Structure formats: structure tokens, C-alpha cells
Amino acid sequence: QVQPVESGGGLVQAGGSLRLSCTASGSILKLNGVAWYRQAPGKQREMVARVFSGGNTFYPDSVKGRFTISRGNAENTVYLQMNNLKPEDTGVYYCKMIETQIWGRGTQVTVSS
């Protein structure tokens, strides 16, 4: 089965930006809704952005206005643009294909104060 691969994580100061990428072979991402989740140490995994197969998006209040999920022109990549990052955004960020329920392995994001 095709597993998505996340990239783009790193260390950034508060107020900075990062763009994460979720990539999968073929056009499977085009056929799936895709969601980004994050998991901070000692906390449950939480969704931070979702793009439905029809193109609509959803964000929880904690990231609304700061995070943007989008599909790449190549259709095998979904991005998560994260602006005005805060220390509480620190965690491992995972990409999940909704219909197939397949997770990537995650990428670490650390925001320093």
C-alpha cells in the first residue's frame, strides 16, 4: 500500500514559518481527502488541517488564520503552510490519507520561544 511521506519539519523561532509537504506516489493524494495531525509530547494526536477530496478545507480554531493546507500542482503533494508559529505548535506532524486511513511516519516541528 502507498504510504505518504512527510518532509519540511525543523527548528524555527516563534513567529516564524515552515512549509510541510506530504508526498505519495501516483495520484493517490488527488483521490483522497488529506489531513495533517500533530502530536506533542504527552498529548493526544490532534488534527490541525484537512482538505476534502472536493477541495473544501477545515481548520480548528487553534490554527485558523495561521495554517493553510493546499494541494500542489503536481497532485501528488499536499502542503501545510504554517505562519506565526508558536511554541505550542511544537510536535510531530503527520499526514493521513482519509479514505484509506493510511498515516505517514511524521516530521518533527520545534518552535523555540
Summary of the structure (lengths in Angstrom):
residues: 113
radius of gyration: 13.1
end to end distance: 39.5
largest distance: 39.5
contacts: 345
relative contact order: 0.33
helix: 6%
strand: 47%
